[in-house]
Amino acid sequence: GKDLHKIEVTIKTLILGDFGAAAAMISFGALLGKCNLQQLFFLVFWEMFFWGLNESLGAGSFKATDMGGSMFVHAFGAYYGLA
């Protein structure tokens, strides 16, 4: 059989998850009343993928300093919701 991989839950991963959820809620603000539940689910599913990519490129590859994560969360959530 296949070995199961345990997902490590730490304070750092919980905070990153919280920032991802905040980006999704910011996108919801632009789209509420215009989309149905299935469209919002599809939006959030792909948003978490692209938000993680944006975060890893900005903070990891480009070494952008973002104290508190507000630049990545607010800018990405707003632009993703409007696009």
Summary of the structure (lengths in Angstrom):
residues: 83
radius of gyration: 14.5
end to end distance: 43.8
largest distance: 46.8
contacts: 192
relative contact order: 0.17
helix: 75%
strand: 0%
